[in-house]
Amino acid sequence: TNIGSILASVNPYKPIPGLYSVDAIDLYRQHRLGELPPHIFATANECYCCLWKRHDSQCVLISGESGAGKTESTKLLLKFLSAMSQTSLGAPVSEKSTHVEEAILES
C-alpha cells in the first residue's frame, strides 16, 4: 500500500508471474504515483520524474528486517530506472538491457 509517497510492501517469498515484467515497467512509466495500484515501479517512476522535473538528486530509502526483500527491491528499482534511461535515449523498453545495466544489477 502507499502512504503518501511511501510504499509499504510485504515479501511474498515466491515469484508472482508478470508482477515485474517489461509490460509492468511500461505500464507504470506511463502513470503518476497513485493512478495505479501501489507498486515498486510506481515509486521508482516518481523518483525518475522528480529527477528530471526538479533537476535535483533523488534518494530512495529501502528498509526492513533481514529477509524482507531489500536487495530484491533495490534490483527492481535499478531495473526500472535503467529501462527508463534507455527509453529516454529512444530505445524501446523491450530492448533496455545494456552492459552498464547488467554491471549495476550484478553489483
C-alpha positions as a printed Julia matrix, in Angstrom:
107×3 Matrix{Float64}:
  0.0     0.0     0.0
  1.05    3.63   -0.44
  1.24    6.05    2.46
  1.75    9.28    0.57
  4.92    8.69   -1.4
  5.93    5.83    0.91
  5.45    2.27   -0.31
  4.85   -0.35    2.37
  5.26   -3.83    0.88
  5.39   -7.43    2.02
  7.74  -10.07    0.63
  5.56  -12.92   -0.71
  8.58  -15.29   -0.67
  7.52  -16.62   -4.05
  7.53  -15.3    -7.62
  4.34  -13.65   -8.88
  4.21  -14.02  -12.68
  4.15  -10.72  -14.57
  4.49   -8.53  -11.48
  7.91   -7.19  -12.51
  7.77   -7.8   -16.27
  8.65   -5.42  -19.1
  4.9    -4.85  -19.52
  4.67   -3.73  -15.87
  7.56   -1.32  -16.43
  5.82    0.09  -19.49
  2.51    0.43  -17.63
  3.95    2.22  -14.59
  6.15    4.56  -16.62
  3.02    5.97  -18.24
  1.25    6.86  -14.97
  1.88    9.09  -11.99
  2.06    7.89   -8.39
 -1.43    6.93   -7.14
 -3.02    6.4   -10.55
 -2.4     2.64  -10.48
 -2.24    0.13   -7.61
  0.81    0.51   -5.32
  3.97   -0.96   -6.87
  7.71   -0.51   -6.54
  7.76    0.66  -10.17
  5.35    3.49   -9.26
  7.78    4.64   -6.58
 10.71    4.36   -9.0
  8.8     6.3   -11.65
  8.03    9.1    -9.18
 11.73    9.31   -8.34
 12.68    9.36  -12.01
 10.12   12.07  -12.85
 11.23   14.22   -9.92
 14.83   13.84  -11.02
 14.03   15.48  -14.36
 11.37   17.86  -13.1
 13.39   19.33  -10.22
 16.86   18.8   -11.71
 17.94   17.54   -8.31
 19.28   14.29   -6.93
 16.75   11.8    -5.58
 17.01    9.21   -2.82
 15.03    6.04   -2.18
 15.24    4.54    1.3
 14.61    0.79    1.44
 14.21   -0.54    4.95
 13.19   -3.8     6.55
 14.27   -6.75    8.61
 16.62   -9.46    7.44
 14.97  -11.43    4.63
 12.36   -8.76    3.96
 13.46   -8.31    0.34
 15.58   -5.14    0.48
 18.14   -6.45   -2.01
 15.45   -7.62   -4.42
 13.66   -4.27   -4.09
 16.89   -2.46   -4.92
 17.37   -4.65   -8.01
 13.81   -3.88   -9.14
 14.3    -0.12   -8.69
 17.51   -0.28  -10.7
 15.82   -2.39  -13.37
 13.08    0.23  -13.74
 15.46    3.2   -13.73
 17.7     1.51  -16.28
 14.73    0.81  -18.53
 13.61    4.44  -18.22
 17.05    5.77  -19.08
 17.17    3.54  -22.17
 13.68    4.66  -23.19
 14.7     8.31  -22.88
 17.52    7.55  -25.33
 14.97    6.27  -27.84
 15.33    2.52  -27.3
 12.12    0.53  -26.79
 11.54   -0.84  -23.27
 11.89   -4.41  -24.57
 15.47   -3.65  -25.67
 16.56   -1.98  -22.45
 19.4    -4.29  -21.42
 22.89   -2.81  -21.68
 26.3    -3.73  -20.32
 26.02   -0.85  -17.83
 22.65   -2.12  -16.59
 23.99   -5.65  -16.22
 27.03   -4.42  -14.28
 24.87   -2.36  -11.9
 22.38   -5.14  -11.32
 25.16   -7.68  -10.72
 26.75   -5.4    -8.12
